[in-house]
Amino acid sequence: MPKPTLPLTDSQCKKLQPPNQLSDGGGLYLQARDNGKYWRFRYYRPSDNKRDEMRLGVYP
């Protein structure tokens, strides 16, 4: 059984330092790099069941 995770909080996101990432457990995660923080979403494509990633934008 997967470990339950808590939703991300704003204070956790602000404290995140590169090269780390924080996940909410549902495929959404915040990735910190040297040039900023970015929201990403990992999912399986329904058409061919392959793993894919969608880039959603910049934090904050």
Phi and psi restraints in degrees (range 20) as a CNS / XPLOR table:
assign (resid 1 and name C) (resid 2 and name N)
       (resid 2 and name CA) (resid 2 and name C) 1.0 -67.7 20.0 2
assign (resid 2 and name N) (resid 2 and name CA)
       (resid 2 and name C) (resid 3 and name N) 1.0 151.6 20.0 2
assign (resid 2 and name C) (resid 3 and name N)
       (resid 3 and name CA) (resid 3 and name C) 1.0 -74.7 20.0 2
assign (resid 3 and name N) (resid 3 and name CA)
       (resid 3 and name C) (resid 4 and name N) 1.0 126.7 20.0 2
assign (resid 3 and name C) (resid 4 and name N)
       (resid 4 and name CA) (resid 4 and name C) 1.0 -68.8 20.0 2
assign (resid 4 and name N) (resid 4 and name CA)
       (resid 4 and name C) (resid 5 and name N) 1.0 141.5 20.0 2
assign (resid 4 and name C) (resid 5 and name N)
       (resid 5 and name CA) (resid 5 and name C) 1.0 -118.9 20.0 2
assign (resid 5 and name N) (resid 5 and name CA)
       (resid 5 and name C) (resid 6 and name N) 1.0 153.3 20.0 2
assign (resid 5 and name C) (resid 6 and name N)
       (resid 6 and name CA) (resid 6 and name C) 1.0 -89.8 20.0 2
assign (resid 6 and name N) (resid 6 and name CA)
       (resid 6 and name C) (resid 7 and name N) 1.0 152.6 20.0 2
assign (resid 6 and name C) (resid 7 and name N)
       (resid 7 and name CA) (resid 7 and name C) 1.0 -60.4 20.0 2
assign (resid 7 and name N) (resid 7 and name CA)
       (resid 7 and name C) (resid 8 and name N) 1.0 151.3 20.0 2
assign (resid 7 and name C) (resid 8 and name N)
       (resid 8 and name CA) (resid 8 and name C) 1.0 -69.5 20.0 2
assign (resid 8 and name N) (resid 8 and name CA)
       (resid 8 and name C) (resid 9 and name N) 1.0 142.8 20.0 2
assign (resid 8 and name C) (resid 9 and name N)
       (resid 9 and name CA) (resid 9 and name C) 1.0 -107.5 20.0 2
assign (resid 9 and name N) (resid 9 and name CA)
       (resid 9 and name C) (resid 10 and name N) 1.0 160.6 20.0 2
assign (resid 9 and name C) (resid 10 and name N)
       (resid 10 and name CA) (resid 10 and name C) 1.0 -63.3 20.0 2
assign (resid 10 and name N) (resid 10 and name CA)
       (resid 10 and name C) (resid 11 and name N) 1.0 -37.4 20.0 2
assign (resid 10 and name C) (resid 11 and name N)
       (resid 11 and name CA) (resid 11 and name C) 1.0 -67.1 20.0 2
assign (resid 11 and name N) (resid 11 and name CA)
       (resid 11 and name C) (resid 12 and name N) 1.0 -36.6 20.0 2
assign (resid 11 and name C) (resid 12 and name N)
       (resid 12 and name CA) (resid 12 and name C) 1.0 -63.4 20.0 2
assign (resid 12 and name N) (resid 12 and name CA)
       (resid 12 and name C) (resid 13 and name N) 1.0 -42.6 20.0 2
assign (resid 12 and name C) (resid 13 and name N)
       (resid 13 and name CA) (resid 13 and name C) 1.0 -66.0 20.0 2
assign (resid 13 and name N) (resid 13 and name CA)
       (resid 13 and name C) (resid 14 and name N) 1.0 -38.5 20.0 2
assign (resid 13 and name C) (resid 14 and name N)
       (resid 14 and name CA) (resid 14 and name C) 1.0 -67.8 20.0 2
assign (resid 14 and name N) (resid 14 and name CA)
       (resid 14 and name C) (resid 15 and name N) 1.0 -34.9 20.0 2
assign (resid 14 and name C) (resid 15 and name N)
       (resid 15 and name CA) (resid 15 and name C) 1.0 -79.6 20.0 2
assign (resid 15 and name N) (resid 15 and name CA)
       (resid 15 and name C) (resid 16 and name N) 1.0 -13.0 20.0 2
assign (resid 15 and name C) (resid 16 and name N)
       (resid 16 and name CA) (resid 16 and name C) 1.0 -63.3 20.0 2
assign (resid 16 and name N) (resid 16 and name CA)
       (resid 16 and name C) (resid 17 and name N) 1.0 126.7 20.0 2
assign (resid 16 and name C) (resid 17 and name N)
       (resid 17 and name CA) (resid 17 and name C) 1.0 -113.6 20.0 2
assign (resid 17 and name N) (resid 17 and name CA)
       (resid 17 and name C) (resid 18 and name N) 1.0 146.5 20.0 2
assign (resid 17 and name C) (resid 18 and name N)
       (resid 18 and name CA) (resid 18 and name C) 1.0 -67.5 20.0 2
assign (resid 18 and name N) (resid 18 and name CA)
       (resid 18 and name C) (resid 19 and name N) 1.0 151.8 20.0 2
assign (resid 18 and name C) (resid 19 and name N)
       (resid 19 and name CA) (resid 19 and name C) 1.0 -99.5 20.0 2
assign (resid 19 and name N) (resid 19 and name CA)
       (resid 19 and name C) (resid 20 and name N) 1.0 59.9 20.0 2
assign (resid 19 and name C) (resid 20 and name N)
       (resid 20 and name CA) (resid 20 and name C) 1.0 -109.1 20.0 2
assign (resid 20 and name N) (resid 20 and name CA)
       (resid 20 and name C) (resid 21 and name N) 1.0 173.3 20.0 2
assign (resid 20 and name C) (resid 21 and name N)
       (resid 21 and name CA) (resid 21 and name C) 1.0 -146.9 20.0 2
assign (resid 21 and name N) (resid 21 and name CA)
       (resid 21 and name C) (resid 22 and name N) 1.0 153.4 20.0 2
assign (resid 21 and name C) (resid 22 and name N)
       (resid 22 and name CA) (resid 22 and name C) 1.0 -119.6 20.0 2
assign (resid 22 and name N) (resid 22 and name CA)
       (resid 22 and name C) (resid 23 and name N) 1.0 139.4 20.0 2
assign (resid 22 and name C) (resid 23 and name N)
       (resid 23 and name CA) (resid 23 and name C) 1.0 -120.5 20.0 2
assign (resid 23 and name N) (resid 23 and name CA)
       (resid 23 and name C) (resid 24 and name N) 1.0 150.8 20.0 2
assign (resid 23 and name C) (resid 24 and name N)
       (resid 24 and name CA) (resid 24 and name C) 1.0 -97.2 20.0 2
assign (resid 24 and name N) (resid 24 and name CA)
       (resid 24 and name C) (resid 25 and name N) 1.0 -2.7 20.0 2
assign (resid 24 and name C) (resid 25 and name N)
       (resid 25 and name CA) (resid 25 and name C) 1.0 91.0 20.0 2
assign (resid 25 and name N) (resid 25 and name CA)
       (resid 25 and name C) (resid 26 and name N) 1.0 -8.7 20.0 2
assign (resid 25 and name C) (resid 26 and name N)
       (resid 26 and name CA) (resid 26 and name C) 1.0 -111.4 20.0 2
assign (resid 26 and name N) (resid 26 and name CA)
       (resid 26 and name C) (resid 27 and name N) 1.0 14.7 20.0 2
assign (resid 26 and name C) (resid 27 and name N)
       (resid 27 and name CA) (resid 27 and name C) 1.0 105.5 20.0 2
assign (resid 27 and name N) (resid 27 and name CA)
       (resid 27 and name C) (resid 28 and name N) 1.0 -20.0 20.0 2
assign (resid 27 and name C) (resid 28 and name N)
       (resid 28 and name CA) (resid 28 and name C) 1.0 -87.2 20.0 2
assign (resid 28 and name N) (resid 28 and name CA)
       (resid 28 and name C) (resid 29 and name N) 1.0 134.2 20.0 2
assign (resid 28 and name C) (resid 29 and name N)
       (resid 29 and name CA) (resid 29 and name C) 1.0 -148.0 20.0 2
assign (resid 29 and name N) (resid 29 and name CA)
       (resid 29 and name C) (resid 30 and name N) 1.0 157.7 20.0 2
assign (resid 29 and name C) (resid 30 and name N)
       (resid 30 and name CA) (resid 30 and name C) 1.0 -108.8 20.0 2
assign (resid 30 and name N) (resid 30 and name CA)
       (resid 30 and name C) (resid 31 and name N) 1.0 123.1 20.0 2
assign (resid 30 and name C) (resid 31 and name N)
       (resid 31 and name CA) (resid 31 and name C) 1.0 -109.9 20.0 2
assign (resid 31 and name N) (resid 31 and name CA)
       (resid 31 and name C) (resid 32 and name N) 1.0 127.1 20.0 2
assign (resid 31 and name C) (resid 32 and name N)
       (resid 32 and name CA) (resid 32 and name C) 1.0 -101.7 20.0 2
assign (resid 32 and name N) (resid 32 and name CA)
       (resid 32 and name C) (resid 33 and name N) 1.0 128.8 20.0 2
assign (resid 32 and name C) (resid 33 and name N)
       (resid 33 and name CA) (resid 33 and name C) 1.0 -125.7 20.0 2
assign (resid 33 and name N) (resid 33 and name CA)
       (resid 33 and name C) (resid 34 and name N) 1.0 176.2 20.0 2
assign (resid 33 and name C) (resid 34 and name N)
       (resid 34 and name CA) (resid 34 and name C) 1.0 -62.9 20.0 2
assign (resid 34 and name N) (resid 34 and name CA)
       (resid 34 and name C) (resid 35 and name N) 1.0 -30.1 20.0 2
assign (resid 34 and name C) (resid 35 and name N)
       (resid 35 and name CA) (resid 35 and name C) 1.0 -101.3 20.0 2
assign (resid 35 and name N) (resid 35 and name CA)
       (resid 35 and name C) (resid 36 and name N) 1.0 10.3 20.0 2
assign (resid 35 and name C) (resid 36 and name N)
       (resid 36 and name CA) (resid 36 and name C) 1.0 148.1 20.0 2
assign (resid 36 and name N) (resid 36 and name CA)
       (resid 36 and name C) (resid 37 and name N) 1.0 -174.1 20.0 2
assign (resid 36 and name C) (resid 37 and name N)
       (resid 37 and name CA) (resid 37 and name C) 1.0 -119.7 20.0 2
assign (resid 37 and name N) (resid 37 and name CA)
       (resid 37 and name C) (resid 38 and name N) 1.0 137.1 20.0 2
assign (resid 37 and name C) (resid 38 and name N)
       (resid 38 and name CA) (resid 38 and name C) 1.0 -131.8 20.0 2
assign (resid 38 and name N) (resid 38 and name CA)
       (resid 38 and name C) (resid 39 and name N) 1.0 138.9 20.0 2
assign (resid 38 and name C) (resid 39 and name N)
       (resid 39 and name CA) (resid 39 and name C) 1.0 -85.3 20.0 2
assign (resid 39 and name N) (resid 39 and name CA)
       (resid 39 and name C) (resid 40 and name N) 1.0 133.8 20.0 2
assign (resid 39 and name C) (resid 40 and name N)
       (resid 40 and name CA) (resid 40 and name C) 1.0 -132.1 20.0 2
assign (resid 40 and name N) (resid 40 and name CA)
       (resid 40 and name C) (resid 41 and name N) 1.0 152.2 20.0 2
assign (resid 40 and name C) (resid 41 and name N)
       (resid 41 and name CA) (resid 41 and name C) 1.0 -133.4 20.0 2
assign (resid 41 and name N) (resid 41 and name CA)
       (resid 41 and name C) (resid 42 and name N) 1.0 121.3 20.0 2
assign (resid 41 and name C) (resid 42 and name N)
       (resid 42 and name CA) (resid 42 and name C) 1.0 -100.9 20.0 2
assign (resid 42 and name N) (resid 42 and name CA)
       (resid 42 and name C) (resid 43 and name N) 1.0 135.0 20.0 2
assign (resid 42 and name C) (resid 43 and name N)
       (resid 43 and name CA) (resid 43 and name C) 1.0 -152.9 20.0 2
assign (resid 43 and name N) (resid 43 and name CA)
       (resid 43 and name C) (resid 44 and name N) 1.0 170.4 20.0 2
assign (resid 43 and name C) (resid 44 and name N)
       (resid 44 and name CA) (resid 44 and name C) 1.0 -101.5 20.0 2
assign (resid 44 and name N) (resid 44 and name CA)
       (resid 44 and name C) (resid 45 and name N) 1.0 128.9 20.0 2
assign (resid 44 and name C) (resid 45 and name N)
       (resid 45 and name CA) (resid 45 and name C) 1.0 -66.6 20.0 2
assign (resid 45 and name N) (resid 45 and name CA)
       (resid 45 and name C) (resid 46 and name N) 1.0 130.7 20.0 2
assign (resid 45 and name C) (resid 46 and name N)
       (resid 46 and name CA) (resid 46 and name C) 1.0 -67.7 20.0 2
assign (resid 46 and name N) (resid 46 and name CA)
       (resid 46 and name C) (resid 47 and name N) 1.0 -27.8 20.0 2
assign (resid 46 and name C) (resid 47 and name N)
       (resid 47 and name CA) (resid 47 and name C) 1.0 -69.9 20.0 2
assign (resid 47 and name N) (resid 47 and name CA)
       (resid 47 and name C) (resid 48 and name N) 1.0 -42.5 20.0 2
assign (resid 47 and name C) (resid 48 and name N)
       (resid 48 and name CA) (resid 48 and name C) 1.0 -129.6 20.0 2
assign (resid 48 and name N) (resid 48 and name CA)
       (resid 48 and name C) (resid 49 and name N) 1.0 5.1 20.0 2
assign (resid 48 and name C) (resid 49 and name N)
       (resid 49 and name CA) (resid 49 and name C) 1.0 61.1 20.0 2
assign (resid 49 and name N) (resid 49 and name CA)
       (resid 49 and name C) (resid 50 and name N) 1.0 30.1 20.0 2
assign (resid 49 and name C) (resid 50 and name N)
       (resid 50 and name CA) (resid 50 and name C) 1.0 -98.4 20.0 2
assign (resid 50 and name N) (resid 50 and name CA)
       (resid 50 and name C) (resid 51 and name N) 1.0 150.7 20.0 2
assign (resid 50 and name C) (resid 51 and name N)
       (resid 51 and name CA) (resid 51 and name C) 1.0 -72.4 20.0 2
assign (resid 51 and name N) (resid 51 and name CA)
       (resid 51 and name C) (resid 52 and name N) 1.0 137.7 20.0 2
assign (resid 51 and name C) (resid 52 and name N)
       (resid 52 and name CA) (resid 52 and name C) 1.0 -142.2 20.0 2
assign (resid 52 and name N) (resid 52 and name CA)
       (resid 52 and name C) (resid 53 and name N) 1.0 168.1 20.0 2
assign (resid 52 and name C) (resid 53 and name N)
       (resid 53 and name CA) (resid 53 and name C) 1.0 -134.5 20.0 2
assign (resid 53 and name N) (resid 53 and name CA)
       (resid 53 and name C) (resid 54 and name N) 1.0 135.2 20.0 2
assign (resid 53 and name C) (resid 54 and name N)
       (resid 54 and name CA) (resid 54 and name C) 1.0 -113.3 20.0 2
assign (resid 54 and name N) (resid 54 and name CA)
       (resid 54 and name C) (resid 55 and name N) 1.0 130.3 20.0 2
assign (resid 54 and name C) (resid 55 and name N)
       (resid 55 and name CA) (resid 55 and name C) 1.0 -93.6 20.0 2
assign (resid 55 and name N) (resid 55 and name CA)
       (resid 55 and name C) (resid 56 and name N) 1.0 123.8 20.0 2
assign (resid 55 and name C) (resid 56 and name N)
       (resid 56 and name CA) (resid 56 and name C) 1.0 -101.2 20.0 2
assign (resid 56 and name N) (resid 56 and name CA)
       (resid 56 and name C) (resid 57 and name N) 1.0 -25.1 20.0 2
assign (resid 56 and name C) (resid 57 and name N)
       (resid 57 and name CA) (resid 57 and name C) 1.0 151.7 20.0 2
assign (resid 57 and name N) (resid 57 and name CA)
       (resid 57 and name C) (resid 58 and name N) 1.0 -169.6 20.0 2
assign (resid 57 and name C) (resid 58 and name N)
       (resid 58 and name CA) (resid 58 and name C) 1.0 -104.2 20.0 2
assign (resid 58 and name N) (resid 58 and name CA)
       (resid 58 and name C) (resid 59 and name N) 1.0 144.5 20.0 2
assign (resid 58 and name C) (resid 59 and name N)
       (resid 59 and name CA) (resid 59 and name C) 1.0 -96.6 20.0 2
assign (resid 59 and name N) (resid 59 and name CA)
       (resid 59 and name C) (resid 60 and name N) 1.0 136.6 20.0 2
